[in-house]
């Protein structure tokens, strides 16, 4: 299978407008992630993700529809002061989701798309303090239902390959009354609706 994909890429000199015949996509994403719903001043973190999809279009309708599955992970770090003690907070948000991508051609090469998916997001959180003994460490792991929306643009250089950019939102429905890390650092996220925004550069194989 891998050899077949490589061969398709190498033969991808066909015009991009011939891309109406492809039905599968495999996309790799990398960029930066930003937290949503937390009150500490987090620095953006590295974000990576991947998308697999299968689909096509109806006769006479230029819109292409794909059933997609996605994986994303991103981490954030913040330095804050609470109860006159410095705190270091790290949070890692990892999600798996599935749903629908709709894609519209603008011209022979340019496409725009929108994603709507549902899934689960796990938030792994940890807090420490340089002003307290090093063995004092607060952790919290929470997995919740989440809604994902996104949109982006692709420039299709050839039948089998495109580059682009994507904004991907996750809205996490956190039902827990207490976030131990938030309670220990004053981050203010416990029980709130939280999430993240990932801004990606994308590379996609079409086959």
C-alpha positions as CSV (number, residue, x, y, z in Angstrom):
1,X,0.0,0.0,0.0
2,X,2.8,2.4,0.9
3,X,4.5,1.7,-2.4
4,X,1.3,2.4,-4.3
5,X,1.0,5.8,-2.5
6,X,4.5,6.8,-3.4
7,X,3.9,5.8,-7.0
8,X,0.8,7.9,-7.2
9,X,2.7,10.9,-5.8
10,X,5.5,10.4,-8.4
11,X,2.9,10.3,-11.2
12,X,1.1,13.3,-9.8
13,X,1.9,15.5,-12.7
14,X,-1.6,15.2,-14.1
15,X,-3.6,18.4,-14.0
16,X,-5.2,19.2,-10.7
17,X,-8.6,19.6,-12.3
18,X,-8.4,15.8,-12.9
19,X,-8.8,15.4,-9.2
20,X,-12.5,14.7,-9.5
21,X,-11.7,11.0,-9.6
22,X,-10.0,10.7,-6.3
23,X,-11.9,9.3,-3.3
24,X,-9.5,8.9,-0.4
25,X,-7.4,11.5,1.5
26,X,-4.6,11.2,4.0
27,X,-3.5,14.4,5.7
28,X,-0.8,15.3,8.1
29,X,-0.9,18.6,10.1
30,X,1.6,20.6,12.1
31,X,1.4,24.0,13.7
32,X,0.5,25.7,17.0
33,X,-2.2,25.2,19.6
34,X,-3.9,27.8,21.8
35,X,-6.1,26.9,24.9
36,X,-9.7,28.0,25.2
37,X,-11.5,28.7,28.5
38,X,-8.6,28.8,30.8
39,X,-7.7,31.9,32.7
40,X,-3.9,31.5,33.0
41,X,-1.7,33.2,30.4
42,X,-0.6,30.1,28.4
43,X,2.1,30.1,25.8
44,X,1.1,28.5,22.4
45,X,2.3,24.9,22.1
46,X,3.2,22.5,19.3
47,X,0.2,20.9,17.7
48,X,0.3,17.8,15.4
49,X,-2.6,15.9,13.8
50,X,-3.8,13.6,11.1
51,X,-6.9,13.0,9.0
52,X,-8.1,10.0,7.0
53,X,-11.1,10.3,4.8
54,X,-13.2,8.6,2.1
55,X,-15.8,10.3,-0.1
56,X,-16.9,11.8,-3.4
57,X,-19.5,14.0,-5.0
58,X,-23.0,13.7,-6.4
59,X,-23.5,14.1,-10.1
60,X,-24.1,17.8,-11.0
61,X,-23.0,19.0,-7.6
62,X,-19.4,20.5,-7.2
63,X,-19.4,19.9,-3.4
64,X,-17.4,16.9,-2.3
65,X,-18.3,15.1,0.9
66,X,-15.9,13.0,2.9
67,X,-16.4,10.8,6.0
68,X,-13.3,11.6,8.1
69,X,-11.5,10.4,11.2
70,X,-9.0,12.7,13.0
71,X,-6.4,12.6,15.7
72,X,-4.8,15.7,17.3
73,X,-2.6,16.5,20.2
74,X,-1.2,19.8,21.6
75,X,0.3,21.0,24.8
76,X,0.4,24.4,26.6
77,X,2.5,25.8,29.5
78,X,1.8,28.7,31.8
79,X,3.5,30.4,34.7
80,X,1.3,32.0,37.2
81,X,1.2,33.1,40.9
82,X,-1.4,31.8,43.3
83,X,-1.4,32.3,47.1
84,X,1.9,34.2,46.8
85,X,3.5,31.1,45.3
86,X,4.7,30.7,41.7
87,X,3.0,27.8,39.8
88,X,3.9,26.1,36.6
89,X,1.0,24.5,34.7
90,X,1.2,22.1,31.8
91,X,-1.8,20.8,29.9
92,X,-1.9,18.3,27.1
93,X,-5.1,17.9,25.0
94,X,-5.4,14.8,22.9
95,X,-8.5,14.0,20.9
96,X,-10.0,11.4,18.5
97,X,-13.0,12.3,16.5
98,X,-15.0,11.5,13.3
99,X,-17.5,13.2,11.1
100,X,-18.0,15.1,7.8
101,X,-15.8,17.2,5.6
102,X,-17.3,19.4,2.8
103,X,-15.0,20.6,0.1
104,X,-15.6,23.2,-2.6
105,X,-13.4,23.9,-5.6
106,X,-12.6,27.5,-6.3
107,X,-10.6,27.0,-9.5
108,X,-8.4,24.3,-11.1
109,X,-6.1,24.3,-8.0
110,X,-7.7,26.0,-5.1
111,X,-10.2,24.4,-2.7
112,X,-11.8,25.4,0.6
113,X,-13.3,23.0,3.1
114,X,-15.2,22.8,6.4
115,X,-15.2,20.0,9.0
116,X,-17.8,19.1,11.6
117,X,-17.0,16.1,13.8
118,X,-17.8,14.6,17.2
119,X,-15.5,12.7,19.5
120,X,-13.6,12.6,22.8
121,X,-10.8,14.8,24.2
122,X,-8.5,13.9,27.1
123,X,-6.8,16.7,29.0
124,X,-3.7,15.7,31.0
125,X,-2.8,18.4,33.5
126,X,0.1,18.9,35.9
127,X,1.1,21.7,38.2
128,X,4.3,22.2,40.2
129,X,5.8,25.1,42.2
130,X,9.5,26.2,42.5
131,X,8.5,27.8,45.8
132,X,7.4,24.4,47.3
133,X,9.1,21.1,47.9
134,X,9.8,19.3,44.5
135,X,7.7,16.2,45.6
136,X,4.6,18.4,45.7
137,X,3.0,17.8,42.3
138,X,-0.7,18.0,41.4
139,X,-2.1,16.1,38.4
140,X,-5.5,15.7,36.8
141,X,-6.7,13.5,33.9
142,X,-10.1,14.2,32.4
143,X,-11.7,12.7,29.3
144,X,-14.9,14.2,27.9
145,X,-17.2,14.5,24.9
146,X,-16.2,17.2,22.5
147,X,-17.5,19.0,19.4
148,X,-14.9,19.8,16.7
149,X,-15.3,22.4,13.9
150,X,-12.7,23.5,11.4
151,X,-12.0,25.1,8.1
152,X,-9.2,25.5,5.7
153,X,-7.8,26.0,2.2
154,X,-5.9,23.6,-0.1
155,X,-3.8,24.4,-3.1
156,X,-3.7,21.2,-5.2
157,X,-0.4,21.2,-7.1
158,X,-1.1,17.8,-8.7
159,X,-3.7,15.0,-8.9
160,X,-2.3,13.4,-5.7
161,X,-0.9,16.2,-3.6
162,X,-1.9,19.5,-2.0
163,X,-0.6,21.9,0.6
164,X,-2.8,24.2,2.7
165,X,-3.7,25.7,6.0
166,X,-6.4,24.8,8.6
167,X,-8.0,26.2,11.7
168,X,-9.3,23.5,14.0
169,X,-11.5,24.2,17.1
170,X,-12.3,21.7,19.9
171,X,-15.1,22.5,22.4
172,X,-14.9,20.2,25.4
173,X,-18.0,19.6,27.5
174,X,-16.3,19.2,30.9
175,X,-18.9,17.9,33.4
176,X,-16.4,17.5,36.3
177,X,-17.1,19.9,39.2
178,X,-13.4,20.1,40.1
179,X,-10.2,20.4,38.2
180,X,-7.5,19.6,40.8
181,X,-4.9,21.6,38.9
182,X,-7.2,24.6,38.5
183,X,-8.1,24.5,42.2
184,X,-4.4,24.4,43.2
185,X,-3.3,27.2,40.7
186,X,-6.3,29.4,40.5
187,X,-6.5,28.7,36.7
188,X,-10.3,29.0,36.9
189,X,-11.1,26.2,34.4
190,X,-12.9,23.7,36.7
191,X,-16.4,22.8,35.5
192,X,-16.2,25.3,32.6
193,X,-16.5,24.7,28.9
194,X,-12.9,24.5,27.7
195,X,-11.1,23.5,24.5
196,X,-8.4,24.5,22.1
197,X,-7.7,26.1,18.8
198,X,-5.0,24.5,16.5
199,X,-3.6,26.4,13.6
200,X,-2.1,24.0,11.1
201,X,-0.1,23.8,7.9
202,X,-1.3,20.7,6.1
203,X,0.0,18.3,3.5
204,X,-2.6,16.0,1.9
205,X,-2.4,12.9,-0.4
206,X,-5.4,12.3,-2.6
207,X,-5.9,8.9,-4.2
